[in-house]
């Protein structure tokens, strides 16, 4: 009898406590409810128990460290495998809640989502969502919901039911989840380190200028300097059908993910469900990775860039090649580095343009299995002689050209380009680079007398992960 009475009192006490605005369960937070930094029972968990939102301390920073509001993969109950907390979004990444304070997440009186500290008389605001849409809505009609996609959405439930006032998918940190779209104003910013979610030096974004084909490139910047750049992702269907200029630096699955399945022809699209529990993120060392989290207690790296040191932007400097095996940079024949590696600009021509631009003295370096940066001019010609003549006529502006014969069965409506011309310095030259287009070669214009002159020099290159 006494045991039953005690159980009844505990149940009654629980009802009284959880009838208050502080205690709730589920995936939705209403005005007046709070998520409290030291109370995990108040965390939001998405309906399918895929994601969780609450306050966390980075795993490697110790139990008494500063705290952040974030979203991570919900740990599956009953799993026998150790489960790592994988954080995919952080609100107050550059303004953590102090060790001796208690953070609170709620809908503020102005209608924005906020992380505040109300343990003292003066409430400190660590983070706030900013959106002009909230000015036209009443906070009492707002709810914030954690979706199974990992998107945190602030909703207006008044007369315009379900209107999104703000969402984390439009305000990411270092992670890109299926369902997001890499628009030109969106960027991923790395963590400062593995244990510090503060804004780091590296950002991943879509290039702001439209490419030759009107399709997108993607960049990694180290502060304001290019660290890695993708090939221009041309018409995918054209490249796959004709094995033309196929590259793996942005593969079809990653491109499909970044564009939210909208920029490919329907018949070429990869179904959303094929992406499962995957995510794309930029780590603190500047590497963009696409990983699958479905392994027991781990993750599978499916794609990453730059996957070798030679793929980082212009690591050897201008007109110098990089080889992943010997870790040595090499000036192209006809070029030299007067400081043997201390000159970050790379290599310079041995002979002035007044010599090698005069027809009879013009020599051609025929380089195969080599990758370089983007061309400046891309046109369609019938024969290689036409491409070479076009380059020579532009001398000394033309540094190099590349030609590949058109496929016999190409569709003229696609307007492929098979003559590429470089008028700027040749950058990011990588040796032993292969793709499906075996006929593509890089032809560099030099003076005949300089052909066959090589110079090797060593440079200090920061270590880059090897892919898988």
Residue pairs with C-beta under 8 A, 6 or more apart in sequence:
17 23
18 24
18 25
21 32
21 33
21 34
22 33
22 34
22 36
22 42
23 41
23 42
24 30
24 33
24 42
25 41
26 44
26 45
26 47
27 44
27 45
27 46
27 47
27 145
27 146
27 147
28 44
28 143
28 144
28 145
28 146
29 35
29 44
29 105
29 106
29 107
29 143
29 144
29 145
30 107
30 142
30 143
31 107
31 139
31 140
31 141
31 142
31 143
32 106
32 107
33 106
34 42
34 104
34 105
34 106
35 42
35 43
35 44
35 53
35 54
35 55
35 69
35 104
35 105
35 106
36 42
36 55
36 102
36 103
36 104
37 55
37 67
37 97
37 101
37 102
37 103
37 104
38 55
38 102
40 54
42 54
43 52
43 53
43 54
44 52
44 53
44 54
44 145
44 146
45 51
45 52
45 53
45 74
45 146
46 52
46 74
46 146
46 147
46 148
46 150
47 148
48 148
49 74
49 76
50 73
50 74
50 148
50 150
50 277
51 71
51 72
51 73
51 74
51 88
51 146
51 147
51 148
51 150
52 71
52 72
52 73
52 74
52 75
52 146
53 69
53 70
53 71
53 105
53 146
53 152
54 69
54 70
55 67
55 68
55 69
55 70
55 97
55 103
55 105
56 67
56 68
56 69
56 70
56 72
56 85
56 87
57 63
57 65
57 66
57 67
57 68
58 65
58 68
58 87
58 194
58 195
58 196
58 197
59 84
59 85
59 195
60 194
60 195
61 195
61 196
64 99
65 99
66 96
66 97
66 98
66 99
67 96
67 97
67 103
68 90
68 91
68 92
68 93
68 96
68 97
68 197
69 90
69 91
69 92
69 103
69 105
69 115
69 127
70 87
70 88
70 89
70 90
70 91
70 197
71 87
71 88
71 89
71 146
71 150
71 152
71 168
72 85
72 86
72 87
72 88
73 85
73 86
73 88
73 277
73 293
75 83
75 85
76 83
81 296
81 297
82 297
83 297
84 297
84 298
86 279
86 293
86 299
87 175
87 197
88 150
88 175
88 177
88 279
88 281
89 150
89 152
89 168
89 172
89 173
89 175
90 173
90 197
91 105
91 113
91 115
91 127
92 103
92 115
92 126
92 127
93 173
93 191
93 197
93 198
93 199
94 198
94 199
95 126
95 127
96 126
97 103
97 115
97 117
97 126
98 117
101 117
101 119
101 120
101 124
102 117
102 118
102 119
103 115
103 116
103 117
103 126
104 115
104 116
104 117
104 118
105 113
105 114
105 115
106 113
106 114
106 116
107 113
107 114
107 139
107 142
107 143
107 144
107 154
108 114
108 116
108 128
108 139
109 139
110 134
110 139
111 134
111 135
111 137
111 138
111 139
111 142
111 165
112 128
112 129
112 130
112 131
112 134
112 166
113 128
113 129
113 144
113 154
113 166
114 125
114 127
114 128
114 129
115 125
115 126
115 127
115 128
116 123
116 124
116 125
116 126
117 123
117 124
117 126
129 154
129 166
129 171
131 154
131 165
131 166
133 156
133 163
133 165
133 166
134 142
134 154
134 165
134 166
137 156
137 158
137 163
137 165
138 158
141 156
141 157
141 158
142 154
142 155
142 156
142 157
142 165
143 154
143 155
143 157
144 152
144 153
144 154
144 155
145 152
145 153
145 155
146 152
147 153
149 169
149 177
149 178
149 179
150 168
150 169
150 177
150 179
151 167
151 168
151 169
151 177
151 179
151 180
152 167
152 168
153 164
153 166
153 167
153 168
154 164
154 165
154 166
154 167
155 162
155 163
155 164
155 165
156 162
156 163
156 165
169 177
169 179
169 180
170 186
172 180
172 186
172 187
172 188
173 188
173 189
173 191
173 197
174 188
174 189
174 190
174 191
174 197
174 200
174 281
174 282
174 283
175 188
175 279
175 280
175 281
176 182
176 188
176 257
176 258
176 279
176 280
176 281
177 279
177 280
178 257
178 272
178 275
178 278
178 279
179 260
179 272
180 186
180 260
181 258
181 259
181 260
181 262
182 205
182 206
182 218
182 258
182 259
182 260
183 206
184 205
184 206
184 208
186 205
186 206
187 203
187 204
187 205
188 203
188 204
188 205
188 280
188 281
188 282
188 288
189 199
189 200
189 202
189 203
189 282
190 199
190 200
190 201
190 202
190 203
190 282
190 283
190 284
190 285
190 286
191 197
191 198
191 200
191 283
191 284
192 198
192 199
192 200
192 284
193 200
193 284
194 284
200 284
201 222
201 223
201 286
202 220
202 221
202 222
202 227
202 282
202 284
202 285
202 286
203 220
203 221
203 282
204 218
204 219
204 220
204 282
204 288
205 218
205 219
205 221
206 216
206 217
206 218
206 219
206 258
207 216
207 217
207 218
207 219
207 229
211 217
211 232
212 232
212 378
212 417
213 232
213 234
213 235
215 232
215 233
215 234
215 235
215 263
216 232
216 233
216 259
216 263
217 229
217 230
217 231
217 232
217 233
217 374
218 229
218 230
218 250
218 258
219 226
219 227
219 228
219 229
219 230
220 226
220 227
220 228
220 229
220 282
220 286
220 288
220 305
220 306
221 227
222 286
225 313
226 313
226 314
227 286
227 306
227 312
227 313
228 286
228 288
228 305
228 306
228 311
228 312
228 313
229 313
229 373
229 374
229 428
230 249
230 250
230 305
231 245
231 247
231 249
231 250
231 374
232 374
233 250
233 255
234 245
235 414
236 252
236 255
236 264
236 268
237 264
237 265
237 268
238 244
238 410
238 414
238 416
239 245
239 246
240 246
240 252
240 268
242 407
242 409
242 410
242 416
243 407
243 436
243 437
244 404
244 407
244 416
244 436
244 437
245 404
245 435
245 437
245 440
246 435
246 436
246 437
247 435
248 435
249 305
249 311
250 258
250 305
251 303
252 264
252 268
252 270
253 270
253 274
253 275
253 290
253 302
253 303
254 280
254 290
254 303
255 263
255 264
256 264
256 269
256 270
257 275
257 278
257 280
257 290
258 280
261 269
261 270
261 272
276 292
276 294
277 292
277 293
277 294
278 290
278 291
278 292
278 293
278 302
279 290
279 291
279 293
280 288
280 289
280 290
280 291
281 288
281 289
281 291
282 288
282 289
283 289
285 464
285 465
287 304
287 305
287 306
287 307
287 464
287 465
288 304
288 305
289 301
289 303
289 304
290 301
290 302
290 303
290 304
291 299
291 300
291 301
291 302
292 299
292 300
292 302
293 299
294 300
301 467
301 468
303 467
304 465
304 467
305 311
306 312
306 464
307 464
307 465
307 466
307 467
308 324
308 464
308 466
308 467
309 315
309 322
309 324
309 327
309 461
309 462
309 463
309 464
310 316
310 322
310 323
310 324
310 430
310 431
311 428
311 430
311 464
312 428
312 461
312 464
313 373
313 427
313 428
314 346
314 373
314 427
314 428
315 322
315 329
315 428
315 459
315 461
316 322
316 329
316 330
316 346
316 429
316 459
317 329
317 337
317 343
317 344
317 345
317 346
317 347
317 459
318 345
318 346
318 347
318 348
318 425
318 426
318 427
319 331
319 332
319 335
319 346
319 347
319 348
319 349
319 425
319 426
319 429
320 329
320 330
320 331
320 332
320 335
320 337
320 346
320 347
320 429
320 457
321 329
321 330
321 332
321 370
321 429
321 430
321 431
322 329
322 428
322 429
322 430
322 431
323 330
323 431
323 432
324 430
324 431
324 432
325 432
327 458
327 461
328 456
328 457
328 458
329 341
329 346
329 456
329 457
329 458
329 459
330 454
330 455
330 456
330 457
331 337
331 346
331 347
331 454
331 455
331 456
331 457
332 347
332 365
332 367
332 426
332 429
332 444
332 446
333 365
333 446
333 450
333 451
333 452
333 453
333 454
334 349
334 350
334 351
334 363
334 365
334 444
334 446
334 447
334 450
334 451
334 453
335 347
335 348
335 349
335 350
335 446
335 450
335 455
336 347
336 348
336 350
336 453
336 455
337 343
337 346
337 347
337 348
337 455
337 457
338 348
340 455
340 457
340 458
341 457
341 458
341 459
346 425
347 455
349 356
349 446
349 450
350 447
350 450
350 453
351 446
351 447
351 449
351 450
353 395
353 396
355 361
355 447
356 362
356 363
356 395
356 396
356 445
356 446
356 447
356 448
356 450
357 392
357 395
357 396
359 392
361 447
361 448
361 449
362 392
362 395
362 445
362 447
362 448
363 445
363 446
363 447
363 448
363 449
363 450
363 451
364 388
364 443
364 444
364 445
364 446
365 442
365 443
365 444
365 445
365 446
365 451
366 441
366 443
367 441
367 442
367 443
367 444
368 441
368 442
369 431
369 432
369 433
369 434
370 429
370 430
370 431
370 433
370 442
371 428
371 429
371 430
371 433
372 400
372 422
372 426
372 427
372 428
372 429
372 430
372 442
373 422
373 426
373 427
373 428
375 402
375 420
375 421
375 422
376 421
376 422
376 423
376 424
377 420
377 421
377 423
378 417
378 419
378 420
378 421
379 387
379 390
379 417
379 419
379 421
380 406
380 415
380 416
380 417
380 418
380 419
381 387
381 390
381 403
381 418
381 419
384 403
384 405
386 419
387 401
387 402
387 403
387 418
387 419
387 421
388 401
388 403
388 443
390 398
390 401
390 419
390 421
391 398
391 400
391 401
391 421
391 443
391 445
392 398
392 445
394 421
394 423
395 445
397 423
398 421
398 422
398 423
398 445
399 422
399 423
399 424
399 425
399 426
399 444
399 445
400 421
400 422
400 426
400 442
400 443
400 444
400 445
401 419
401 420
401 421
401 422
401 443
402 419
402 420
402 440
402 441
402 442
402 443
403 418
403 419
403 420
403 440
403 441
403 443
404 418
404 437
404 439
404 440
405 418
405 439
406 416
406 418
407 416
410 416
426 444
